[in-house]
Amino acid sequence: MVSDFNRTPPLAGANAWRRDPLLVQLTDPFPAHVRDGLDSLGSYVLAPDALDMARLANQMPPTLQTHDRHGERLDRVEFHPAYHALMRRSVAEGLHGSFWEGGDDEAGQRATMRAAKFYLMAQLECGHLCPITMTNASLASIASEEGLFEDWRPRIVSRKYDPSHRPPSRKAGLTLGMGMTERQGGTDLRTNSTEATEIGGGYWRIDGEKWFFSAPMSDGFLVLAQTEAGPSCFLIQRIRGDGQSNGLHLQRLKDKLGNRSNASSEVRFDGTIGQLLGEPGRGIGTIMDMVGLTRLDCALASAGLMRGALAEAIHHCRHREVFGEKLYDQPLMKRVLADMALDVAAATALAFRLARAFDEAADDDTQAAWLRLMTPVVKYWVCKITPALTYEAMECLGGDGYCETFPMARHYREAPVNAIWEGSGNVMALDLLRVLKRSPQALDTILEDLHRDLGRSADSTVGVLRAAAEVALTDEGSARFLTEQLALAAAAAELRRLGAGRIADAFAESRLGGAWRSTYGTLDARYEPATILQTLYPADA
């Protein structure tokens, strides 16, 4: 008989919302029925059946069927039932479109309420959240054409998941994907060679290829193609109204490091019919309307992924005994865990601060400045720290963390994608510089906002940020320093605004004023690691 001595029990069966005091605090202003929903979702993401679905969706990745048995084009991607189960739950929760739902009962908090659910679901499985994110964000670009927006919005916000292969007009619910990048250009979208030719009646013929075509079984896609006026944005259907293929020929699925449950593909457009969104030649600007929302989701997913990974590591350390003492109580391990906990708390607070800006920007100049200036900053820092933190959490489990039978390996494979998707680190830093040049007053607004909450370090921190901004405007190569310092300052300010006390102090002093460090575990003892851990990851939750 195998002994259970010194074996860590599964984390399954706990409640991810109740176990997260910071998330409970962030969601305290929500209506009671929303908090009840978070309580239910918190139980779901740590339920044994849900964890098993996350495992299966990644162990049984999607497969491409290019032709049917008669040799006719089929162009379908088949998914494991576990993937569809995850999609069904996220759609039922409204993660794909609640930001765009009508009604006034939740007005002013839609982005933040959705953020809480998205953050929880990311702790379970991130791959299926790719089409969820794009569906939610796509309406920001579709809104440039009122008629299309009114036609597509009701079926997009529908909380019915419908994976059937039918025209959008005949479905109960829709998902959307996108195709922007091509093999010769990548981020440089103006080099795209896909062409669009106007054919009348508001329709265009699109021919060409996309090197990355995300979520290819979606019902519609936002696609960039060249017109005589320049790059333009189009909405295309996968299946035409008559039930026939719309000329989307899937070439192959990407063999990705992680994000395996989600299909990413290469595609060739052959006479694909699309409708123009926005003005001809201004397609990059039109599609960028959705990019802000996708960048928010990148930050939320990365923060949730880190929370899930660190919760797993702390749970293991609290149960594992080493040299006659719990691993959690070993001084060095406690410093490592507490050091990581500070970053996860800061990343979470920062991502939710950005979500609040989405809710309030229309009526508040400070929130509007946050949206313009801080979206690339938040996305940069939160996503950038995720791989290192997830690896450190994996190391806490030792060899078990490196095995596919534990969720940590999947978390680690997933960790880099959000730093790459929707703009890598350099793109984010350069986006920040573009905002500074176009709207220099936005920086003043942000620094005033940070100054109010930074406490005793406000003057010195704001001084450093102003100096860094001046340097970056003349030395583009220093843009990453400014981006990171802005993120750290904003995270510290938000933790202080939330009343995080010693946790905010420990983060601010070790990140903004401390010595350079390349690994976790260098946190000074005066920050009371045990207090940090018990506050953010209570043992009795």
CORPEHU-V662047 format. One record per backbone hydrogen bond with DSSP energy under -0.5 kcal/mol. CO is the residue of the C=O (numbers start at 1). NH is the residue of the N-H. If there is no record, write none. Layout:
# CORPEHU-V662047
co=CO nh=NH
co=CO nh=NH
This chain:
# CORPEHU-V662047
co=4 nh=7
co=11 nh=14
co=14 nh=16
co=15 nh=19
co=17 nh=20
co=19 nh=21
co=20 nh=24
co=21 nh=25
co=22 nh=26
co=23 nh=27
co=25 nh=28
co=27 nh=30
co=31 nh=34
co=31 nh=35
co=32 nh=36
co=33 nh=37
co=34 nh=38
co=35 nh=39
co=36 nh=40
co=37 nh=41
co=38 nh=42
co=39 nh=43
co=40 nh=44
co=41 nh=45
co=42 nh=16
co=42 nh=46
co=43 nh=46
co=44 nh=47
co=46 nh=13
co=47 nh=51
co=48 nh=52
co=49 nh=53
co=50 nh=54
co=51 nh=55
co=52 nh=56
co=53 nh=57
co=54 nh=58
co=55 nh=58
co=55 nh=59
co=56 nh=60
co=60 nh=80
co=63 nh=78
co=64 nh=66
co=65 nh=76
co=66 nh=74
co=66 nh=75
co=68 nh=71
co=72 nh=68
co=76 nh=65
co=78 nh=63
co=80 nh=83
co=80 nh=84
co=81 nh=85
co=82 nh=86
co=83 nh=87
co=84 nh=88
co=85 nh=89
co=86 nh=90
co=87 nh=91
co=88 nh=92
co=89 nh=93
co=90 nh=95
co=91 nh=94
co=94 nh=97
co=94 nh=98
co=97 nh=100
co=98 nh=101
co=104 nh=107
co=106 nh=109
co=109 nh=113
co=110 nh=114
co=111 nh=115
co=112 nh=116
co=113 nh=117
co=114 nh=118
co=115 nh=119
co=116 nh=120
co=117 nh=121
co=118 nh=122
co=119 nh=123
co=120 nh=123
co=120 nh=124
co=121 nh=124
co=121 nh=125
co=126 nh=129
co=127 nh=130
co=128 nh=132
co=129 nh=133
co=130 nh=134
co=131 nh=135
co=131 nh=176
co=132 nh=136
co=133 nh=137
co=134 nh=138
co=135 nh=139
co=136 nh=139
co=137 nh=140
co=137 nh=141
co=138 nh=141
co=138 nh=142
co=139 nh=143
co=141 nh=144
co=142 nh=145
co=144 nh=146
co=145 nh=149
co=146 nh=150
co=147 nh=151
co=148 nh=152
co=149 nh=153
co=150 nh=154
co=152 nh=155
co=152 nh=156
co=153 nh=157
co=154 nh=158
co=155 nh=174
co=159 nh=161
co=160 nh=162
co=164 nh=166
co=167 nh=170
co=168 nh=171
co=175 nh=219
co=175 nh=220
co=177 nh=222
co=178 nh=214
co=179 nh=224
co=181 nh=211
co=181 nh=212
co=182 nh=185
co=182 nh=186
co=185 nh=188
co=187 nh=189
co=188 nh=191
co=189 nh=192
co=194 nh=226
co=195 nh=207
co=197 nh=205
co=200 nh=203
co=202 nh=276
co=203 nh=199
co=203 nh=200
co=204 nh=274
co=205 nh=197
co=206 nh=272
co=207 nh=195
co=208 nh=269
co=210 nh=267
co=212 nh=180
co=212 nh=214
co=213 nh=265
co=214 nh=178
co=215 nh=218
co=219 nh=238
co=220 nh=177
co=221 nh=223
co=221 nh=236
co=222 nh=179
co=223 nh=234
co=225 nh=232
co=226 nh=196
co=227 nh=230
co=230 nh=227
co=230 nh=281
co=231 nh=283
co=232 nh=225
co=233 nh=277
co=234 nh=223
co=234 nh=236
co=235 nh=275
co=236 nh=221
co=238 nh=246
co=239 nh=168
co=240 nh=243
co=244 nh=240
co=247 nh=249
co=247 nh=270
co=248 nh=250
co=249 nh=268
co=252 nh=266
co=254 nh=256
co=259 nh=262
co=260 nh=62
co=263 nh=215
co=264 nh=254
co=265 nh=213
co=266 nh=251
co=266 nh=252
co=267 nh=210
co=268 nh=249
co=268 nh=270
co=269 nh=208
co=272 nh=206
co=273 nh=237
co=274 nh=204
co=275 nh=235
co=277 nh=233
co=279 nh=282
co=282 nh=286
co=283 nh=287
co=284 nh=288
co=285 nh=289
co=286 nh=289
co=287 nh=290
co=287 nh=291
co=288 nh=292
co=290 nh=294
co=291 nh=295
co=292 nh=296
co=293 nh=297
co=294 nh=298
co=295 nh=299
co=296 nh=300
co=297 nh=301
co=298 nh=302
co=299 nh=303
co=300 nh=304
co=301 nh=305
co=302 nh=306
co=303 nh=307
co=304 nh=308
co=305 nh=309
co=306 nh=310
co=307 nh=311
co=308 nh=312
co=309 nh=313
co=310 nh=314
co=311 nh=315
co=312 nh=316
co=313 nh=317
co=314 nh=318
co=315 nh=319
co=316 nh=319
co=316 nh=320
co=317 nh=328
co=320 nh=327
co=322 nh=325
co=325 nh=322
co=326 nh=329
co=327 nh=330
co=330 nh=334
co=331 nh=335
co=332 nh=336
co=333 nh=337
co=334 nh=338
co=335 nh=339
co=336 nh=340
co=337 nh=341
co=338 nh=342
co=339 nh=343
co=340 nh=344
co=341 nh=345
co=342 nh=346
co=343 nh=347
co=344 nh=348
co=345 nh=349
co=346 nh=350
co=347 nh=351
co=348 nh=352
co=349 nh=353
co=350 nh=354
co=351 nh=355
co=352 nh=356
co=353 nh=357
co=354 nh=358
co=355 nh=359
co=356 nh=360
co=357 nh=361
co=360 nh=363
co=360 nh=364
co=361 nh=364
co=364 nh=368
co=365 nh=369
co=366 nh=370
co=367 nh=371
co=368 nh=372
co=369 nh=373
co=369 nh=374
co=370 nh=374
co=370 nh=375
co=371 nh=375
co=373 nh=377
co=374 nh=378
co=375 nh=379
co=376 nh=380
co=377 nh=381
co=378 nh=382
co=379 nh=383
co=380 nh=384
co=381 nh=385
co=382 nh=386
co=383 nh=387
co=385 nh=389
co=386 nh=390
co=387 nh=391
co=388 nh=392
co=389 nh=393
co=390 nh=394
co=391 nh=395
co=392 nh=396
co=393 nh=397
co=394 nh=397
co=395 nh=398
co=397 nh=400
co=398 nh=401
co=398 nh=402
co=399 nh=402
co=400 nh=403
co=403 nh=406
co=403 nh=409
co=406 nh=409
co=406 nh=410
co=407 nh=411
co=408 nh=412
co=409 nh=413
co=410 nh=414
co=411 nh=415
co=412 nh=416
co=414 nh=417
co=414 nh=418
co=416 nh=419
co=416 nh=420
co=417 nh=420
co=417 nh=421
co=420 nh=423
co=424 nh=428
co=425 nh=429
co=426 nh=430
co=427 nh=431
co=428 nh=432
co=429 nh=433
co=430 nh=434
co=431 nh=435
co=432 nh=436
co=433 nh=437
co=434 nh=438
co=435 nh=439
co=439 nh=442
co=439 nh=443
co=440 nh=443
co=440 nh=444
co=441 nh=445
co=442 nh=446
co=443 nh=447
co=444 nh=448
co=445 nh=449
co=446 nh=450
co=447 nh=451
co=448 nh=452
co=449 nh=453
co=450 nh=453
co=450 nh=454
co=454 nh=457
co=455 nh=458
co=457 nh=461
co=458 nh=462
co=459 nh=463
co=460 nh=464
co=461 nh=465
co=462 nh=466
co=463 nh=467
co=464 nh=468
co=465 nh=469
co=466 nh=470
co=467 nh=471
co=468 nh=472
co=469 nh=473
co=470 nh=474
co=471 nh=474
co=471 nh=475
co=475 nh=478
co=476 nh=479
co=478 nh=481
co=478 nh=482
co=479 nh=483
co=480 nh=484
co=481 nh=485
co=482 nh=486
co=483 nh=487
co=484 nh=488
co=485 nh=489
co=486 nh=490
co=487 nh=491
co=488 nh=492
co=489 nh=493
co=490 nh=494
co=491 nh=495
co=492 nh=496
co=493 nh=497
co=494 nh=498
co=495 nh=500
co=496 nh=499
co=500 nh=503
co=501 nh=505
co=502 nh=506
co=503 nh=507
co=504 nh=508
co=505 nh=509
co=506 nh=510
co=507 nh=511
co=507 nh=512
co=508 nh=512
co=508 nh=513
co=524 nh=527
co=525 nh=528
co=528 nh=531
co=528 nh=532
co=529 nh=533
co=530 nh=534
co=531 nh=535
co=532 nh=536
co=533 nh=537
co=538 nh=541
